Amino acid sequence: MIFTQYLLPVVREIGRRSLPAWSLPFQCLSHQNFNGCLLYVAMSVEIRPFSARTVQRCDRDCTRNNQALQGRPFSSAPNIQFGRPIHSIDITLNDSITTIRLESTAVASHANQACMASCGHSHVLATVVAKSEMLAMSEEYSLPLQVDYTEGAYARGLLTHAYSERVRSADQEALSARAIDRAIRPLFPPGYCTETHICAEALSTGGPMDVNVLALNAVSAALMCSSIPWAGPVGAVCVIRGADGSFQLGTSQEDMGSPDPVWARGSNDQVAAPPRSDTFKLLYAGTADKVVMLELEGQEVSEAELESALGVAQTQVQSLIEGQLLLSQTHKRVKQPLRVLGASQRMEEAVKALAEGPLTAALGVAGTFKNKAGWQVEKIKAMTAQLLRERGFLESSGSEDLVPAAEVQEEASEPVMTYSQYYFAFEAVLSDVMRTMALRSVCEGGSGDSASGNLVPVRVDGRSLDELRIISCNARPFHPSRLHGASLFSRGETQSLCLVTVGAPEFRAGSDLLIRKEPLQPNQQAELTVQYQFPPYSTGDTGKLSQRPNRREIGHGALAQRALQAVMPDMEDFSFLVRLVSKTTGSNGSSSMAAVCGGSLALKAAQVPIKGLVAAISVGLVTEHWPRPRCGLADQGWAQELKNYGRHALLLDIQGMEDGLGDMDFKIAGTQNGITAMQLDTKLPGLPLDILLSSVALARKAHCQILATMAEELKRVEETSDPNSFPKHKIHKLQEDVLPALMGDGGRNYLSLQERTCAAISLWADGEVQIYAPDEHRMKEALRGVRAAEGTDLEEGNVYKARVYELLDYGAILEMTSGVRHLLHISEVSHTKIKDIRDVLQEGQVIHVKCLGYDHRGLLKLSYKSVFSTSPDTQSNDK
């Protein structure tokens, strides 16, 4: 009441008289949007009470102005909070079904820019922070960009016992951060050297759009409203397959495959949604006419279906891009030109005159190994630097003299280079040599055929553009072995060792329920877990084996899992939990694709009934015009110069140097019938759709060659394999009221049977018992123990042999010949009353007992004293 009668009219009056241009927000001030900035203005004047008529007039003005603002995407004047203008815009997607609100918020006022993206109950805050000083370049340049994504338990209104308050695992957060990073990184200026940190935080979830997609749009909007010369915006959507088979936007958490978490006892990790055999999910991020990032997960998707889904995604991102452009224009934030690292054209020409010839002679030799090629390039680099120093074109201080970007020289100055400038100049010349070799035959109508007069294109290792490296695979690298399945897949110098373990679903992390109640869902597939490892020795480096996978290992493991999950059998046919570990033992490009091929072989070797083999390959790209790092100032229009990339060439099965110097790494995995997973990484500010579709067609031809080699190896292994040595699964229906007998006193029978047979036994609420055994012999032994617990081999009135396992005050625990343990009550030991059972029985003693049937609890009743009263005829029934 004091606020309404005293402060509110004062602030409104000050807004009318002092700031007429911003009078509208001051008149619309209410209890909800009153802030500290205006409070300071109000406290600096004399405050006196206003009459009731004045207060009513101010309230009428406030109501009238609020009504005038309705229906406008932006207010006519900015709302100022903490010195930052606040704007918002609503974007409608998917035929008016989904609405996203983007708002340049006043939260995180010390950041360069913050933006809030909202869709229903989901809210994601994205912040951008860029340091004012420039980084000094290290030995090798890398874009100083860090992207983080977090999602706390509070976002879903949940309480956890852990301090981290996470609702998603660290691996899931790392995958979300990687997707955002890969979408925005290509749009930063070449040579960008300002340390930048982008953080996306899910504050609330449960809306109609996946928070990962919402976070990517929020980050793009924050960068557009910031002062960083970023060549955006980027729109992100997720396309799924509808019930009618058409492609549409995923507008529900169920469609996106991320339902509300199910919490296990004592665990804060989210239980992943069960995979389905009809999954299709395309995460797409692109500019107005090009693609910058995509991830695909599907069930043998055809090229025609992929083209249709990409068309839907490209159409839907247009409204997101237009909304972000309108938001940034209304925000009116000036883009500050930043000084970037690089080399001038004259510097590149000086290096090219000395290094182009030796590099051309060193590269393009057939069979060149990674270490040899790298050693030759480093030797040429050192010799060129020495010649430049002798001629006075390069500083003599060497690589230790690393200068910040503020001290780089302009193109008009003399070409006296620092070592950081020489690094960029040499890398540009090396990249030009590689591109010239690949583009040599790409001319007007040229096909690359030597018979037509055109030169055959040559790559850095002597291959043609569509030639695979030498492939070798072994589906049984260890024999004999306790492994369920293993394979060794090699492609060139890239090698992957894959190991498979098959077990019961109870071995899943966080699963500690004794009796399972959830039924199988329709089209539910067997669960697969893939762990990708990249040890230092795979590249000839030294280092410590990390116990925690880094982001790269997490991302490659997730890609391999998406590629292989599509061919996993249904749970009704194969209800095992499968774990695949892929160790990269040698790396020279496309190690993640080698993990997919080797993992497919290992699954087949472990007798997992997958629907088909999966092959994977990486397709690269080189263009004539590419983003060169130029020393000087970079503004937002740097990408406009690359509207036309000129000639381009696709490289099949890229190796390490082509990956590092090329423009694209397009990973494509699929079976004989279609694509199962895709992932696009590019260094260009977007790629046309026709280049992507051409890459897919090229990869599909390579898949056929790889699958033929893998099938031939499997045929050799299957001829000598023993089907009884692989894990077995069987379902047994228990008789009524025999579950207590199977469990035993305190679960002793149940635990003893699993320990003795090394089998995992699952008890279901409907009376089913699922047995998972390592081999056929142990399966029979476990099944025999279950039937013995049922009493099918213990008939009422018969006498059986048993061993005294343990003596208790109230009886004895007897172990039958089948290994099942039952209780012998002290009242059934002797016809006379005894004080201590140890006066009659001893541990380890072998006795005969008579079966008296079952009691009201379903437990077996045994009697020792009844044996002495039986006739000789009954004794003949001794088992």
Stockholm file with secondary structure:
# STOCKHOLM 1.0

chainA/1-879         MIFTQYLLPVVREIGRRSLPAWSLPFQCLSHQNFNGCLLYVAMSVEIRPFSARTVQRCDRDCTRNNQALQGRPFSSAPNIQFGRPIHSIDITLNDSITTIRLESTAVASHANQACMASCGHSHVLATVVAKSEMLAMSEEYSLPLQVDYTEGAYARGLLTHAYSERVRSADQEALSARAIDRAIRPLFPPGYCTETHICAEALSTGGPMDVNVLALNAVSAALMCSSIPWAGPVGAVCVIRGADGSFQLGTSQEDMGSPDPVWARGSNDQVAAPPRSDTFKLLYAGTADKVVMLELEGQEVSEAELESALGVAQTQVQSLIEGQLLLSQTHKRVKQPLRVLGASQRMEEAVKALAEGPLTAALGVAGTFKNKAGWQVEKIKAMTAQLLRERGFLESSGSEDLVPAAEVQEEASEPVMTYSQYYFAFEAVLSDVMRTMALRSVCEGGSGDSASGNLVPVRVDGRSLDELRIISCNARPFHPSRLHGASLFSRGETQSLCLVTVGAPEFRAGSDLLIRKEPLQPNQQAELTVQYQFPPYSTGDTGKLSQRPNRREIGHGALAQRALQAVMPDMEDFSFLVRLVSKTTGSNGSSSMAAVCGGSLALKAAQVPIKGLVAAISVGLVTEHWPRPRCGLADQGWAQELKNYGRHALLLDIQGMEDGLGDMDFKIAGTQNGITAMQLDTKLPGLPLDILLSSVALARKAHCQILATMAEELKRVEETSDPNSFPKHKIHKLQEDVLPALMGDGGRNYLSLQERTCAAISLWADGEVQIYAPDEHRMKEALRGVRAAEGTDLEEGNVYKARVYELLDYGAILEMTSGVRHLLHISEVSHTKIKDIRDVLQEGQVIHVKCLGYDHRGLLKLSYKSVFSTSPDTQSNDK
#=GR chainA/1-879 SS CHIIIIIHHHHHHHHHHHCGGGHHHHHTCCTTTCCHHHHHHHHTSCCCCCCHHHHHHHHHHHHHHHHHHTTCSSCSSCEEETTEEEEEEEEEETTTTEEEEEEECSSSTTSSEEEEEEETTEEEEEEEEECSSCCBCCSSCCCCEEEEEEEBGGGGTCCCSSTTCBSSCHHHHHHHHHHHHHHHGGGSCTTCCSCEEEEEEEEECCSSSCHHHHHHHHHHHHHHHSSSCCCCCCEEEEEEECTTSCEEECCSTTTTTCCCCCCCTTCCSCCCCCCBTTCEEEEEEECSSCEEEEEEEEEEECHHHHHHHHHHHHHHHHHHHHHHHHHHHHHTCCCCCEEECCCCHHHHHHHHHHHHHHHHHHSSCTTCCHHHHHHHHHHHHHHHHHHHHHTTSBCTTGGGCCCBGGGCCCTTSCCCBCHHHHHHHHHHHHHHHHHHHHTTTCSTTCCCCGGGTCCCCCCTTSCCTTCCCCEEEESCSSSSCSCSEEEEEEETTEEEEEEEEEECGGGSTTCCCSEECCCCCTTBBCEEEEEEECCGGGGTCCCCCCSSCCHHHHHHHHHHHHHHHTTCCBTTTCCCEEEEEEEEEECSSCHHHHHHHHHHHHHHHTTCCCSSCCEEEEEEEEESSCCCCCSEEECGGGGGGGSCCCSEEEEESCCHHHHHHSSEEEEEEECSSCEEEEEEEESSSCBCHHHHHHHHHHHHHHHHHHHHHHHHHHHHHHTTCCGGGSCEEEEEECCTTCHHHHHCGGGHHHHHHHHHHTCEEEEETTSEEEEEESSHHHHHHHHHHHHHHHTTTCCTTCEEEEEEEEEETTEEEEEETTSCEEEEEGGGTCSSCCSCGGGTCCTTCEEEEEEEEECTTSCEEEESGGGGGSCHHHHTTCC
#=GC SS_cons         CHIIIIIHHHHHHHHHHHCGGGHHHHHTCCTTTCCHHHHHHHHTSCCCCCCHHHHHHHHHHHHHHHHHHTTCSSCSSCEEETTEEEEEEEEEETTTTEEEEEEECSSSTTSSEEEEEEETTEEEEEEEEECSSCCBCCSSCCCCEEEEEEEBGGGGTCCCSSTTCBSSCHHHHHHHHHHHHHHHGGGSCTTCCSCEEEEEEEEECCSSSCHHHHHHHHHHHHHHHSSSCCCCCCEEEEEEECTTSCEEECCSTTTTTCCCCCCCTTCCSCCCCCCBTTCEEEEEEECSSCEEEEEEEEEEECHHHHHHHHHHHHHHHHHHHHHHHHHHHHHTCCCCCEEECCCCHHHHHHHHHHHHHHHHHHSSCTTCCHHHHHHHHHHHHHHHHHHHHHTTSBCTTGGGCCCBGGGCCCTTSCCCBCHHHHHHHHHHHHHHHHHHHHTTTCSTTCCCCGGGTCCCCCCTTSCCTTCCCCEEEESCSSSSCSCSEEEEEEETTEEEEEEEEEECGGGSTTCCCSEECCCCCTTBBCEEEEEEECCGGGGTCCCCCCSSCCHHHHHHHHHHHHHHHTTCCBTTTCCCEEEEEEEEEECSSCHHHHHHHHHHHHHHHTTCCCSSCCEEEEEEEEESSCCCCCSEEECGGGGGGGSCCCSEEEEESCCHHHHHHSSEEEEEEECSSCEEEEEEEESSSCBCHHHHHHHHHHHHHHHHHHHHHHHHHHHHHHTTCCGGGSCEEEEEECCTTCHHHHHCGGGHHHHHHHHHHTCEEEEETTSEEEEEESSHHHHHHHHHHHHHHHTTTCCTTCEEEEEEEEEETTEEEEEETTSCEEEEEGGGTCSSCCSCGGGTCCTTCEEEEEEEEECTTSCEEEESGGGGGSCHHHHTTCC
//
